[in-house]
Amino acid sequence: MVLVSKSLVRLRLVGSRHEEFTIDVDVGGGEVSLPKLMTLHMSNVLFDGDSGDAASAFAKLVSACPSQSEQE
């Protein structure tokens, strides 16, 4: 996954009732940088990575958002 934005402040990731939205943090070099992101809303989202550890994949996304103040 390559998810880079210098100006994004709100991000909403939503899967459907029948199909989850999957984030694979290792695809495309795994670059994630959202320095201005303040609000992250996720619903029906799965995290994946080479290690198969969803917690570390989620941690990688969150650590790329140093300005985050709200998470749903």
C-alpha positions as a Markdown table, in Angstrom:
| # | Residue | x | y | z |
|---|---|---|---|---|
| 1 | Met | 0.0 | 0.0 | 0.0 |
| 2 | Val | 1.2 | 3.5 | -0.8 |
| 3 | Leu | -0.8 | 6.0 | 1.1 |
| 4 | Val | 0.9 | 9.4 | 1.1 |
| 5 | Ser | -0.6 | 12.9 | 1.5 |
| 6 | Lys | 0.9 | 16.0 | 3.0 |
| 7 | Ser | -2.5 | 17.8 | 3.4 |
| 8 | Leu | -5.2 | 15.1 | 4.1 |
| 9 | Val | -6.9 | 15.8 | 7.5 |
| 10 | Arg | -9.8 | 13.4 | 7.4 |
| 11 | Leu | -9.9 | 9.8 | 6.1 |
| 12 | Arg | -12.9 | 7.5 | 6.0 |
| 13 | Leu | -12.4 | 3.8 | 5.0 |
| 14 | Val | -15.6 | 1.8 | 4.7 |
| 15 | Gly | -16.2 | -1.7 | 3.5 |
| 16 | Ser | -19.6 | -3.0 | 2.7 |
| 17 | Arg | -21.8 | -5.3 | 4.8 |
| 18 | His | -20.8 | -8.2 | 2.6 |
| 19 | Glu | -17.2 | -7.4 | 1.8 |
| 20 | Glu | -14.5 | -5.8 | 4.0 |
| 21 | Phe | -12.1 | -3.2 | 2.9 |
| 22 | Thr | -8.6 | -4.7 | 3.2 |
| 23 | Ile | -5.4 | -2.7 | 3.8 |
| 24 | Asp | -2.2 | -4.6 | 3.0 |
| 25 | Val | 0.6 | -2.3 | 4.4 |
| 26 | Asp | 3.3 | -4.3 | 2.5 |
| 27 | Val | 1.9 | -3.8 | -1.0 |
| 28 | Gly | 3.8 | -1.2 | -3.1 |
| 29 | Gly | 6.7 | -0.9 | -0.7 |
| 30 | Gly | 4.4 | -0.3 | 2.2 |
| 31 | Glu | 4.9 | 3.5 | 2.3 |
| 32 | Val | 2.4 | 5.3 | 4.6 |
| 33 | Ser | 2.7 | 9.0 | 5.5 |
| 34 | Leu | -0.2 | 11.1 | 6.6 |
| 35 | Pro | 1.4 | 13.8 | 8.7 |
| 36 | Lys | -1.6 | 16.1 | 8.9 |
| 37 | Leu | -4.3 | 13.4 | 9.4 |
| 38 | Met | -6.4 | 14.3 | 12.4 |
| 39 | Thr | -9.5 | 12.1 | 12.0 |
| 40 | Leu | -9.5 | 8.4 | 10.9 |
| 41 | His | -12.8 | 6.6 | 10.6 |
| 42 | Met | -12.8 | 2.9 | 9.7 |
| 43 | Ser | -15.7 | 0.5 | 9.3 |
| 44 | Asn | -15.4 | -3.2 | 8.1 |
| 45 | Val | -11.7 | -2.8 | 7.6 |
| 46 | Leu | -9.2 | -5.7 | 7.7 |
| 47 | Phe | -5.5 | -5.2 | 8.1 |
| 48 | Asp | -2.9 | -7.5 | 6.4 |
| 49 | Gly | 0.8 | -7.7 | 5.9 |
| 50 | Asp | 3.6 | -10.1 | 5.1 |
| 51 | Ser | 3.8 | -11.0 | 8.8 |
| 52 | Gly | 0.1 | -11.8 | 8.9 |
| 53 | Asp | -0.1 | -9.8 | 12.0 |
| 54 | Ala | -3.1 | -7.4 | 11.9 |
| 55 | Ala | -2.0 | -5.5 | 15.0 |
| 56 | Ser | 1.4 | -4.6 | 13.5 |
| 57 | Ala | -0.2 | -3.6 | 10.2 |
| 58 | Phe | -2.7 | -1.3 | 12.1 |
| 59 | Ala | 0.2 | 0.1 | 14.2 |
| 60 | Lys | 2.1 | 1.0 | 11.0 |
| 61 | Leu | -0.9 | 3.0 | 9.7 |
| 62 | Val | -1.5 | 4.8 | 13.0 |
| 63 | Ser | 2.2 | 5.6 | 13.5 |
| 64 | Ala | 2.2 | 7.3 | 10.1 |
| 65 | Cys | -0.4 | 9.8 | 11.4 |
| 66 | Pro | 1.4 | 11.8 | 14.2 |
| 67 | Ser | -1.3 | 14.5 | 14.2 |
| 68 | Gln | -4.2 | 12.1 | 14.7 |
| 69 | Ser | -6.5 | 13.2 | 17.5 |
| 70 | Glu | -9.7 | 11.2 | 16.7 |
| 71 | Gln | -10.2 | 7.7 | 15.7 |
| 72 | Glu | -13.5 | 5.8 | 15.1 |
